[in-house]
Amino acid sequence: MRIPSFRRTVRRSPESLLLTLVAAVAVAVAASLLAFQHRPDDQGDAVKNEVLSAATEGTVALLSYSPESLDNDFAAAKSRMTGDFRTYYNQFTEKVIAPAAKEKSVKTTATIVRSAVSEVHSDSAVALLFINQTTTSAEKPDPALAASSVRVTLSKVEDSWLISSFDPV
């Protein structure tokens, strides 16, 4: 039994050459698609990281304050907010939080335990955060720990992601 040489196979079967050529092109196209599709995923991961960073830093700023530095704490938090939520936060801190924090020496510190992005669009995103918040006061100097979760909606304003909604879950 003789094994046919390449020349004989080509002469006898041009269809097999065509099939080999089509297969090679298909492999090349698949490899290039895989390589190029990886880049948008990297960009998607970068956007998700930006969103998570903005949501976590903004949430920590929003929920952490001390009577000695209230004005700076509130200003730092407001710089991470936008729209109606920023207006609401400003009114709430002026009328409720600031008087209580000053009168009773309330200090809170928030830390993010877990976080995830649930939605990302070109101009908005939603993140879910699990938070531990420690509170002390002149009346209760022993730290009180509260665990909670929030749905943070962010809006893209110029090049920054800012909190536009903050809803307990």
C-alpha positions in Angstrom: 0.0 0.0 0.0 1.4 3.3 -1.1 0.7 6.6 0.7 -0.1 9.3 -1.9 2.2 12.2 -2.1 1.1 15.8 -1.7 1.3 16.5 -5.4 -0.8 13.5 -6.3 -3.4 14.5 -3.8 -3.6 18.0 -5.1 -3.8 16.9 -8.6 -6.4 14.4 -7.9 -8.5 16.4 -5.4 -8.5 20.3 -5.7 -11.5 20.2 -3.3 -9.3 19.0 -0.4 -7.0 21.9 -1.1 -9.9 24.3 -1.0 -11.2 22.8 2.2 -7.7 23.1 3.8 -7.6 26.7 2.8 -11.1 27.5 4.1 -10.2 25.8 7.4 -7.0 27.8 7.7 -8.8 31.1 7.1 -11.5 30.1 9.6 -8.9 29.4 12.3 -7.2 32.8 11.5 -10.5 34.7 11.7 -11.4 32.9 15.0 -8.1 33.7 16.5 -8.3 37.4 15.6 -11.8 37.7 16.9 -10.8 36.2 20.2 -7.9 38.6 20.4 -10.0 41.6 19.6 -12.9 40.7 21.7 -10.7 40.5 24.8 -9.9 44.2 24.6 -13.5 45.4 25.1 -13.7 43.0 28.1 -10.6 44.8 29.5 -12.3 48.1 29.0 -15.5 46.8 30.5 -13.5 45.7 33.6 -11.8 49.1 33.8 -15.2 50.8 33.8 -16.6 48.4 36.4 -13.5 49.1 38.5 -14.1 52.9 38.2 -17.8 52.4 39.1 -16.9 50.3 42.2 -14.2 52.7 43.3 -16.6 55.6 43.0 -19.4 53.7 44.8 -17.2 52.5 47.6 -15.3 55.7 48.2 -18.6 57.8 48.0 -20.4 55.5 50.4 -17.6 55.6 52.9 -17.6 59.4 52.6 -21.3 59.6 52.9 -21.6 57.4 56.0 -18.4 58.5 57.9 -18.2 61.7 59.9 -16.9 63.1 63.1 -18.1 66.1 65.1 -14.6 67.6 64.9 -14.6 67.6 61.1 -18.2 67.7 60.1 -17.9 70.5 57.5 -15.0 68.8 55.7 -16.6 65.3 56.0 -19.9 66.6 54.5 -18.0 68.5 51.7 -16.0 65.4 50.8 -19.3 63.4 50.6 -21.1 66.0 48.6 -18.2 66.1 46.1 -19.1 62.5 45.2 -22.8 63.1 44.6 -25.0 64.7 42.0 -28.6 65.8 41.2 -31.5 65.4 43.6 -29.6 63.1 45.9 -27.0 65.7 46.5 -29.7 68.2 47.3 -31.4 65.8 49.7 -28.1 64.9 51.4 -27.3 68.5 51.9 -30.7 69.3 53.5 -30.6 66.1 55.6 -27.1 66.7 57.0 -27.8 70.3 57.8 -31.1 69.6 59.6 -30.6 66.2 61.1 -27.1 64.8 61.2 -25.0 68.0 62.0 -27.1 69.0 65.0 -27.1 65.4 66.4 -23.4 64.9 65.7 -22.5 68.1 67.5 -24.8 67.8 70.4 -24.1 64.2 71.2 -20.6 63.9 69.8 -21.7 61.2 67.3 -18.9 59.7 65.2 -19.4 57.1 62.5 -17.0 55.1 60.4 -18.2 53.0 57.5 -16.3 50.2 55.8 -17.3 48.2 52.7 -17.3 44.5 53.3 -18.3 43.4 49.8 -19.3 45.1 46.6 -20.4 44.3 43.1 -21.5 46.1 40.0 -24.9 44.9 38.8 -25.4 47.3 35.8 -23.2 49.5 33.6 -24.4 51.8 30.9 -22.7 54.6 29.1 -24.0 57.2 31.5 -25.2 55.3 34.5 -24.4 52.3 36.7 -25.7 50.4 39.7 -23.6 48.8 42.4 -24.6 46.7 45.5 -22.5 47.3 48.6 -22.5 45.5 52.0 -21.4 47.9 54.7 -20.3 47.7 58.3 -20.8 51.0 60.2 -19.4 51.7 63.7 -20.9 54.5 65.7 -19.8 56.0 69.0 -21.2 59.0 70.9 -20.6 60.7 74.2 -23.6 58.8 75.7 -22.4 55.5 74.3 -18.6 55.4 74.0 -18.6 51.7 73.3 -18.7 51.2 69.5 -22.1 50.0 68.1 -21.8 47.9 64.9 -24.5 48.0 62.3 -24.4 45.9 59.1 -26.4 47.0 56.0 -26.6 46.8 52.3 -27.3 49.5 49.8 -28.0 49.9 46.1 -25.9 52.8 44.8 -26.9 54.3 41.5 -24.2 56.4 39.8 -24.4 58.9 37.0 -21.5 59.7 34.7 -20.9 63.5 35.0 -18.1 64.6 32.6 -15.4 62.1 33.4 -16.5 61.1 36.9 -19.0 58.6 38.3 -21.1 60.4 41.0 -23.8 58.9 43.3 -27.2 59.9 42.2 -29.3 57.5 44.4 -28.6 55.6 47.6 -31.2 53.0 48.5 -31.1 50.6 51.5 -31.8 47.0 50.4 
